[in-house]
Amino acid sequence: MLTSKQRAYLRGIASGYETIYQIGKSGVTEAVCRDISEALRKRELIKLRVLENSGYTAREASEKIAEMTDSDVVQVIGSKFVLFKRNPKEPVIENIPR
């Protein structure tokens, strides 16, 4: 679970990130979550987008994906959301507040 300071720090970093995944009409599947989990392992922080034809809101998709990938939802704005999962072996993002 992230603290408010950690969320604020990660939101600042994510603001410059591009969206790397889109959730479309196939929705949230195990295959999509595997890909997202792999991206989280490499990057720790990713930005995703929910398309209008997906049948999910950004909040619903973020919560479901976070649960399936064991990650934390950092931010949800409009159709975009940001996920974070710390890589314990090879941390990418440094100086996260405690």
N, C-alpha and C positions, 0 to 999 in steps of 0.2 A: 504494500500500500504506500502510495506517495503522499508526502506532506504538501501543504500549500506552497511552501518555498521551493520544493523540488519541482512541482508542477509549473510554477512560474518560470523557473530556470529552463525547463525543458520546452515550454511554450516559446520562449525567446529563441532558442536554438531552432525549433521546428518552423518558425516563421519564414526562414530563408530556404526551407526544403521544398522540393517539387513533389507533387503527388506521384507515387510510384505504382499504386494499385487502384483499380476501380472495381466496385462491386456492381455487377450488372444483373440481367434478368435470371441468370442461373442462381443468383443469391449467394449465401454463405455455405460453401461446401467444404468437405474435408480436404479436397485437393487445393482449394484456394487457401485454406488455413495452413496447410503444409508449406505452401510457397511463402505465405506471410511469416510463418514461424522461422523459416530459413532466412528471410530478409531481416527479421528482428535479431537473429543470432549474429548476423554480419554487421548490421548498422546500429542496432539497439533502439533507434528512434525512426519511425516511418510515418508518412502522411498518406492517407487513403481517401477515396471519394466514393460516394454512393450515387449511382445513376438513377434517374427518375423511374426507369422501367424495372427497377430491382424489386420493388414491393417492400423494401425496408426503409425506415428512416435512418439517418446517420447515427442517432443514439442507439437504436435497436441493433444495427449492424455492428457498431463499435463494442457494445456490451457482449454480444454473442461471440465475436471474433476474439475479444480479450479473454473470455472464458475458455474458448477452445485452444488458445495459444498460451495461456497462463501469463498474460501480459497486463499492463495497466493502461487505462484510457487517460490520456493527458488532457485532451481538449476535443470538444465537438462544436463546430461552427458551421451552420448551414448544412451543406451536403458533404463537408469534409471533416475528418477526424484524425487524431494523432495517437499512435500507440507507442509504448515504451516497454522494453524488457531488457533488464541488465544481463550482460554476458559475463558470468563469474570468472571464466577462464581468461578471456581476452577483452577487457573493457575498452570500449571505443570512446565514450563520452567521459571526460574527466571533470573533476571539481564540482560534482553534484552536491548541493548543500545537504546537510544531515538533518 
